[in-house]
Amino acid sequence: MKESAFPTPRFTRPVYWFVRLAGPLYMRLALGVKAIRIFNEPTLKAELAAFKAGKQRLIIAFRHTAVEDAPLVLMGLKESHLSFLYGRDVLNWAGSITKFIFPRLGFIAVQNRASNREGMEHLRLEAKRGRFPLALAPEGQVTYHAHHTAPIEAGVATLALWAAEEGSSVTILPVSIAYRYADDMVSFAQEILARWQAESGIQLTQESVAAALVTACEETLALVASYWDIEAELEGSFSERRDQLCSLLLDKGEDLALLSRGSGSVIDRLFRLRFKGEDTLFNHDETGMTLFNQAKLAQLKERAHLYLRINQTVDVLEYLDPAYLGDTPTPSRMAEVSLTLLDVINRLNGGTINSRYSPKGKVGGLYIGTPLRLNDLVSEGSGRKERLARIQGAVSAALQETSESMEAEWTSGF
């Protein structure tokens, strides 16, 4: 019998204490995070104290810039355990230890850009129960940009309204995240570009790191198109051509997945294709299956591996943008773009976000933003759709403001 994609959250103290004790070692050895810096810590402590005193329900809305983000938040916010929302596909590739630990930490599996009754019931129960602050990344997936917020999903607003159904005050606390990968971030970006040149076979001649990064972005579009035999002419700005290429890749993936061509955004189609592949590979009960159906499923799985590789390429390519560097590129932004360029090669080689290069010895930063009070965002007479829109807009603006504050206070000095 296949396991549920939405395991029931069942918090247990022994697992909690194991994670608390082993967490710092895991951060250092497995994730390469040697230290955590927290900005505006008094605000964080005050909001957690108000939650523990029963004065409010608390939602931690954090930027999602790298694979290390959730452990960074969990280990950085030591004053309280957190109940995280995670993509239900995570347990397919994260290993047996994660499958055991996540539900026993009270973490909740969700399906991005789609609804599932089983997962929604777990989530709504936890929101109303309020045992721990809820933590989620409203952007829905990793964006690889510490200083620019991607469009956020409506889930954080829905979660806030659910939490308020018990008559409690609800606070949403925005948190931005950034990493210092090396003491000299410009030299770090140069090193990553040298590695990108060696792996891509493309030589860059520009004297400045910023100019080389822009050229490498252009070369990457051509590289991806060549790898996947995309011959269509791309037109417009870099972001327009990138999105055209991503759309063509998703066309190819959807054909392989036997799906109708998607009409939503690149990210909508990305999730749709991802969950189709994940379900094909992991969510079939093969008990009593005939030999014919076993053979048919094996063929579908072969196709799934291929279109999930396309999916992986789009997953990182969609966030590659030389405009992110700005007119006067900071070392932090240059380092991020260089890592994303290298990651495109990783995905073309069959890798995933888990095999994305991230150096050891980095410092993770958590910037605590201005708390958002639900009562200040919505009025009693407004309809549900209007309330959701107001909350979503306020969270998006707060996350962007917090990211900009972190850049001004910390990463601009790298």
Secondary structure as a PSIPRED ss2 file (coil, helix, strand):
# PSIPRED VFORMAT (PSIPRED V4.0)

   1 M C   1.000  0.000  0.000
   2 K C   1.000  0.000  0.000
   3 E C   1.000  0.000  0.000
   4 S C   1.000  0.000  0.000
   5 A C   1.000  0.000  0.000
   6 F C   1.000  0.000  0.000
   7 P C   1.000  0.000  0.000
   8 T C   1.000  0.000  0.000
   9 P C   1.000  0.000  0.000
  10 R C   1.000  0.000  0.000
  11 F C   1.000  0.000  0.000
  12 T C   1.000  0.000  0.000
  13 R H   0.000  1.000  0.000
  14 P H   0.000  1.000  0.000
  15 V H   0.000  1.000  0.000
  16 Y H   0.000  1.000  0.000
  17 W H   0.000  1.000  0.000
  18 F H   0.000  1.000  0.000
  19 V H   0.000  1.000  0.000
  20 R H   0.000  1.000  0.000
  21 L H   0.000  1.000  0.000
  22 A H   0.000  1.000  0.000
  23 G H   0.000  1.000  0.000
  24 P H   0.000  1.000  0.000
  25 L H   0.000  1.000  0.000
  26 Y H   0.000  1.000  0.000
  27 M H   0.000  1.000  0.000
  28 R H   0.000  1.000  0.000
  29 L H   0.000  1.000  0.000
  30 A C   1.000  0.000  0.000
  31 L C   1.000  0.000  0.000
  32 G C   1.000  0.000  0.000
  33 V E   0.000  0.000  1.000
  34 K E   0.000  0.000  1.000
  35 A E   0.000  0.000  1.000
  36 I E   0.000  0.000  1.000
  37 R E   0.000  0.000  1.000
  38 I E   0.000  0.000  1.000
  39 F E   0.000  0.000  1.000
  40 N C   1.000  0.000  0.000
  41 E H   0.000  1.000  0.000
  42 P H   0.000  1.000  0.000
  43 T H   0.000  1.000  0.000
  44 L H   0.000  1.000  0.000
  45 K H   0.000  1.000  0.000
  46 A H   0.000  1.000  0.000
  47 E H   0.000  1.000  0.000
  48 L H   0.000  1.000  0.000
  49 A H   0.000  1.000  0.000
  50 A H   0.000  1.000  0.000
  51 F H   0.000  1.000  0.000
  52 K H   0.000  1.000  0.000
  53 A C   1.000  0.000  0.000
  54 G C   1.000  0.000  0.000
  55 K C   1.000  0.000  0.000
  56 Q C   1.000  0.000  0.000
  57 R E   0.000  0.000  1.000
  58 L E   0.000  0.000  1.000
  59 I E   0.000  0.000  1.000
  60 I E   0.000  0.000  1.000
  61 A E   0.000  0.000  1.000
  62 F E   0.000  0.000  1.000
  63 R C   1.000  0.000  0.000
  64 H C   1.000  0.000  0.000
  65 T C   1.000  0.000  0.000
  66 A C   1.000  0.000  0.000
  67 V C   1.000  0.000  0.000
  68 E C   1.000  0.000  0.000
  69 D H   0.000  1.000  0.000
  70 A H   0.000  1.000  0.000
  71 P H   0.000  1.000  0.000
  72 L H   0.000  1.000  0.000
  73 V H   0.000  1.000  0.000
  74 L H   0.000  1.000  0.000
  75 M H   0.000  1.000  0.000
  76 G H   0.000  1.000  0.000
  77 L C   1.000  0.000  0.000
  78 K C   1.000  0.000  0.000
  79 E C   1.000  0.000  0.000
  80 S C   1.000  0.000  0.000
  81 H C   1.000  0.000  0.000
  82 L C   1.000  0.000  0.000
  83 S E   0.000  0.000  1.000
  84 F E   0.000  0.000  1.000
  85 L E   0.000  0.000  1.000
  86 Y E   0.000  0.000  1.000
  87 G E   0.000  0.000  1.000
  88 R C   1.000  0.000  0.000
  89 D C   1.000  0.000  0.000
  90 V H   0.000  1.000  0.000
  91 L H   0.000  1.000  0.000
  92 N H   0.000  1.000  0.000
  93 W H   0.000  1.000  0.000
  94 A C   1.000  0.000  0.000
  95 G C   1.000  0.000  0.000
  96 S H   0.000  1.000  0.000
  97 I H   0.000  1.000  0.000
  98 T H   0.000  1.000  0.000
  99 K H   0.000  1.000  0.000
 100 F H   0.000  1.000  0.000
 101 I H   0.000  1.000  0.000
 102 F H   0.000  1.000  0.000
 103 P H   0.000  1.000  0.000
 104 R H   0.000  1.000  0.000
 105 L C   1.000  0.000  0.000
 106 G C   1.000  0.000  0.000
 107 F C   1.000  0.000  0.000
 108 I E   0.000  0.000  1.000
 109 A E   0.000  0.000  1.000
 110 V E   0.000  0.000  1.000
 111 Q C   1.000  0.000  0.000
 112 N C   1.000  0.000  0.000
 113 R C   1.000  0.000  0.000
 114 A C   1.000  0.000  0.000
 115 S C   1.000  0.000  0.000
 116 N C   1.000  0.000  0.000
 117 R H   0.000  1.000  0.000
 118 E H   0.000  1.000  0.000
 119 G H   0.000  1.000  0.000
 120 M H   0.000  1.000  0.000
 121 E H   0.000  1.000  0.000
 122 H H   0.000  1.000  0.000
 123 L H   0.000  1.000  0.000
 124 R H   0.000  1.000  0.000
 125 L H   0.000  1.000  0.000
 126 E H   0.000  1.000  0.000
 127 A H   0.000  1.000  0.000
 128 K H   0.000  1.000  0.000
 129 R H   0.000  1.000  0.000
 130 G C   1.000  0.000  0.000
 131 R C   1.000  0.000  0.000
 132 F C   1.000  0.000  0.000
 133 P C   1.000  0.000  0.000
 134 L E   0.000  0.000  1.000
 135 A E   0.000  0.000  1.000
 136 L E   0.000  0.000  1.000
 137 A C   1.000  0.000  0.000
 138 P C   1.000  0.000  0.000
 139 E C   1.000  0.000  0.000
 140 G C   1.000  0.000  0.000
 141 Q C   1.000  0.000  0.000
 142 V C   1.000  0.000  0.000
 143 T C   1.000  0.000  0.000
 144 Y C   1.000  0.000  0.000
 145 H C   1.000  0.000  0.000
 146 A C   1.000  0.000  0.000
 147 H C   1.000  0.000  0.000
 148 H C   1.000  0.000  0.000
 149 T C   1.000  0.000  0.000
 150 A C   1.000  0.000  0.000
 151 P C   1.000  0.000  0.000
 152 I C   1.000  0.000  0.000
 153 E C   1.000  0.000  0.000
 154 A C   1.000  0.000  0.000
 155 G H   0.000  1.000  0.000
 156 V H   0.000  1.000  0.000
 157 A H   0.000  1.000  0.000
 158 T H   0.000  1.000  0.000
 159 L H   0.000  1.000  0.000
 160 A H   0.000  1.000  0.000
 161 L H   0.000  1.000  0.000
 162 W H   0.000  1.000  0.000
 163 A H   0.000  1.000  0.000
 164 A H   0.000  1.000  0.000
 165 E C   1.000  0.000  0.000
 166 E C   1.000  0.000  0.000
 167 G C   1.000  0.000  0.000
 168 S C   1.000  0.000  0.000
 169 S C   1.000  0.000  0.000
 170 V E   0.000  0.000  1.000
 171 T E   0.000  0.000  1.000
 172 I E   0.000  0.000  1.000
 173 L E   0.000  0.000  1.000
 174 P E   0.000  0.000  1.000
 175 V E   0.000  0.000  1.000
 176 S E   0.000  0.000  1.000
 177 I E   0.000  0.000  1.000
 178 A E   0.000  0.000  1.000
 179 Y E   0.000  0.000  1.000
 180 R E   0.000  0.000  1.000
 181 Y C   1.000  0.000  0.000
 182 A C   1.000  0.000  0.000
 183 D C   1.000  0.000  0.000
 184 D C   1.000  0.000  0.000
 185 M H   0.000  1.000  0.000
 186 V H   0.000  1.000  0.000
 187 S H   0.000  1.000  0.000
 188 F H   0.000  1.000  0.000
 189 A H   0.000  1.000  0.000
 190 Q H   0.000  1.000  0.000
 191 E H   0.000  1.000  0.000
 192 I H   0.000  1.000  0.000
 193 L H   0.000  1.000  0.000
 194 A H   0.000  1.000  0.000
 195 R H   0.000  1.000  0.000
 196 W H   0.000  1.000  0.000
 197 Q H   0.000  1.000  0.000
 198 A H   0.000  1.000  0.000
 199 E H   0.000  1.000  0.000
 200 S H   0.000  1.000  0.000
 201 G C   1.000  0.000  0.000
 202 I C   1.000  0.000  0.000
 203 Q C   1.000  0.000  0.000
 204 L C   1.000  0.000  0.000
 205 T C   1.000  0.000  0.000
 206 Q C   1.000  0.000  0.000
 207 E C   1.000  0.000  0.000
 208 S C   1.000  0.000  0.000
 209 V H   0.000  1.000  0.000
 210 A H   0.000  1.000  0.000
 211 A H   0.000  1.000  0.000
 212 A H   0.000  1.000  0.000
 213 L H   0.000  1.000  0.000
 214 V H   0.000  1.000  0.000
 215 T H   0.000  1.000  0.000
 216 A H   0.000  1.000  0.000
 217 C H   0.000  1.000  0.000
 218 E H   0.000  1.000  0.000
 219 E H   0.000  1.000  0.000
 220 T H   0.000  1.000  0.000
 221 L H   0.000  1.000  0.000
 222 A H   0.000  1.000  0.000
 223 L H   0.000  1.000  0.000
 224 V H   0.000  1.000  0.000
 225 A H   0.000  1.000  0.000
 226 S H   0.000  1.000  0.000
 227 Y H   0.000  1.000  0.000
 228 W C   1.000  0.000  0.000
 229 D C   1.000  0.000  0.000
 230 I C   1.000  0.000  0.000
 231 E C   1.000  0.000  0.000
 232 A C   1.000  0.000  0.000
 233 E C   1.000  0.000  0.000
 234 L C   1.000  0.000  0.000
 235 E C   1.000  0.000  0.000
 236 G C   1.000  0.000  0.000
 237 S C   1.000  0.000  0.000
 238 F H   0.000  1.000  0.000
 239 S H   0.000  1.000  0.000
 240 E H   0.000  1.000  0.000
 241 R H   0.000  1.000  0.000
 242 R H   0.000  1.000  0.000
 243 D H   0.000  1.000  0.000
 244 Q H   0.000  1.000  0.000
 245 L H   0.000  1.000  0.000
 246 C H   0.000  1.000  0.000
 247 S H   0.000  1.000  0.000
 248 L H   0.000  1.000  0.000
 249 L H   0.000  1.000  0.000
 250 L H   0.000  1.000  0.000
 251 D H   0.000  1.000  0.000
 252 K H   0.000  1.000  0.000
 253 G H   0.000  1.000  0.000
 254 E H   0.000  1.000  0.000
 255 D H   0.000  1.000  0.000
 256 L H   0.000  1.000  0.000
 257 A C   1.000  0.000  0.000
 258 L C   1.000  0.000  0.000
 259 L C   1.000  0.000  0.000
 260 S C   1.000  0.000  0.000
 261 R C   1.000  0.000  0.000
 262 G C   1.000  0.000  0.000
 263 S C   1.000  0.000  0.000
 264 G C   1.000  0.000  0.000
 265 S C   1.000  0.000  0.000
 266 V H   0.000  1.000  0.000
 267 I H   0.000  1.000  0.000
 268 D H   0.000  1.000  0.000
 269 R H   0.000  1.000  0.000
 270 L H   0.000  1.000  0.000
 271 F H   0.000  1.000  0.000
 272 R H   0.000  1.000  0.000
 273 L H   0.000  1.000  0.000
 274 R H   0.000  1.000  0.000
 275 F H   0.000  1.000  0.000
 276 K H   0.000  1.000  0.000
 277 G H   0.000  1.000  0.000
 278 E H   0.000  1.000  0.000
 279 D H   0.000  1.000  0.000
 280 T H   0.000  1.000  0.000
 281 L H   0.000  1.000  0.000
 282 F H   0.000  1.000  0.000
 283 N C   1.000  0.000  0.000
 284 H C   1.000  0.000  0.000
 285 D C   1.000  0.000  0.000
 286 E C   1.000  0.000  0.000
 287 T C   1.000  0.000  0.000
 288 G C   1.000  0.000  0.000
 289 M C   1.000  0.000  0.000
 290 T C   1.000  0.000  0.000
 291 L H   0.000  1.000  0.000
 292 F H   0.000  1.000  0.000
 293 N H   0.000  1.000  0.000
 294 Q H   0.000  1.000  0.000
 295 A H   0.000  1.000  0.000
 296 K H   0.000  1.000  0.000
 297 L H   0.000  1.000  0.000
 298 A H   0.000  1.000  0.000
 299 Q H   0.000  1.000  0.000
 300 L H   0.000  1.000  0.000
 301 K H   0.000  1.000  0.000
 302 E H   0.000  1.000  0.000
 303 R H   0.000  1.000  0.000
 304 A H   0.000  1.000  0.000
 305 H H   0.000  1.000  0.000
 306 L H   0.000  1.000  0.000
 307 Y H   0.000  1.000  0.000
 308 L H   0.000  1.000  0.000
 309 R H   0.000  1.000  0.000
 310 I H   0.000  1.000  0.000
 311 N H   0.000  1.000  0.000
 312 Q H   0.000  1.000  0.000
 313 T H   0.000  1.000  0.000
 314 V H   0.000  1.000  0.000
 315 D H   0.000  1.000  0.000
 316 V H   0.000  1.000  0.000
 317 L H   0.000  1.000  0.000
 318 E C   1.000  0.000  0.000
 319 Y C   1.000  0.000  0.000
 320 L C   1.000  0.000  0.000
 321 D C   1.000  0.000  0.000
 322 P H   0.000  1.000  0.000
 323 A H   0.000  1.000  0.000
 324 Y H   0.000  1.000  0.000
 325 L H   0.000  1.000  0.000
 326 G C   1.000  0.000  0.000
 327 D C   1.000  0.000  0.000
 328 T C   1.000  0.000  0.000
 329 P C   1.000  0.000  0.000
 330 T C   1.000  0.000  0.000
 331 P H   0.000  1.000  0.000
 332 S H   0.000  1.000  0.000
 333 R H   0.000  1.000  0.000
 334 M H   0.000  1.000  0.000
 335 A H   0.000  1.000  0.000
 336 E H   0.000  1.000  0.000
 337 V H   0.000  1.000  0.000
 338 S H   0.000  1.000  0.000
 339 L H   0.000  1.000  0.000
 340 T H   0.000  1.000  0.000
 341 L H   0.000  1.000  0.000
 342 L H   0.000  1.000  0.000
 343 D H   0.000  1.000  0.000
 344 V H   0.000  1.000  0.000
 345 I H   0.000  1.000  0.000
 346 N H   0.000  1.000  0.000
 347 R H   0.000  1.000  0.000
 348 L H   0.000  1.000  0.000
 349 N C   1.000  0.000  0.000
 350 G C   1.000  0.000  0.000
 351 G C   1.000  0.000  0.000
 352 T C   1.000  0.000  0.000
 353 I H   0.000  1.000  0.000
 354 N H   0.000  1.000  0.000
 355 S H   0.000  1.000  0.000
 356 R C   1.000  0.000  0.000
 357 Y C   1.000  0.000  0.000
 358 S C   1.000  0.000  0.000
 359 P C   1.000  0.000  0.000
 360 K C   1.000  0.000  0.000
 361 G C   1.000  0.000  0.000
 362 K E   0.000  0.000  1.000
 363 V E   0.000  0.000  1.000
 364 G E   0.000  0.000  1.000
 365 G E   0.000  0.000  1.000
 366 L E   0.000  0.000  1.000
 367 Y E   0.000  0.000  1.000
 368 I E   0.000  0.000  1.000
 369 G C   1.000  0.000  0.000
 370 T C   1.000  0.000  0.000
 371 P C   1.000  0.000  0.000
 372 L E   0.000  0.000  1.000
 373 R E   0.000  0.000  1.000
 374 L H   0.000  1.000  0.000
 375 N H   0.000  1.000  0.000
 376 D H   0.000  1.000  0.000
 377 L H   0.000  1.000  0.000
 378 V C   1.000  0.000  0.000
 379 S C   1.000  0.000  0.000
 380 E C   1.000  0.000  0.000
 381 G C   1.000  0.000  0.000
 382 S C   1.000  0.000  0.000
 383 G C   1.000  0.000  0.000
 384 R H   0.000  1.000  0.000
 385 K H   0.000  1.000  0.000
 386 E H   0.000  1.000  0.000
 387 R H   0.000  1.000  0.000
 388 L H   0.000  1.000  0.000
 389 A H   0.000  1.000  0.000
 390 R H   0.000  1.000  0.000
 391 I H   0.000  1.000  0.000
 392 Q H   0.000  1.000  0.000
 393 G H   0.000  1.000  0.000
 394 A H   0.000  1.000  0.000
 395 V H   0.000  1.000  0.000
 396 S H   0.000  1.000  0.000
 397 A H   0.000  1.000  0.000
 398 A H   0.000  1.000  0.000
 399 L H   0.000  1.000  0.000
 400 Q H   0.000  1.000  0.000
 401 E H   0.000  1.000  0.000
 402 T H   0.000  1.000  0.000
 403 S H   0.000  1.000  0.000
 404 E H   0.000  1.000  0.000
 405 S H   0.000  1.000  0.000
 406 M H   0.000  1.000  0.000
 407 E H   0.000  1.000  0.000
 408 A H   0.000  1.000  0.000
 409 E H   0.000  1.000  0.000
 410 W C   1.000  0.000  0.000
 411 T H   0.000  1.000  0.000
 412 S H   0.000  1.000  0.000
 413 G H   0.000  1.000  0.000
 414 F C   1.000  0.000  0.000
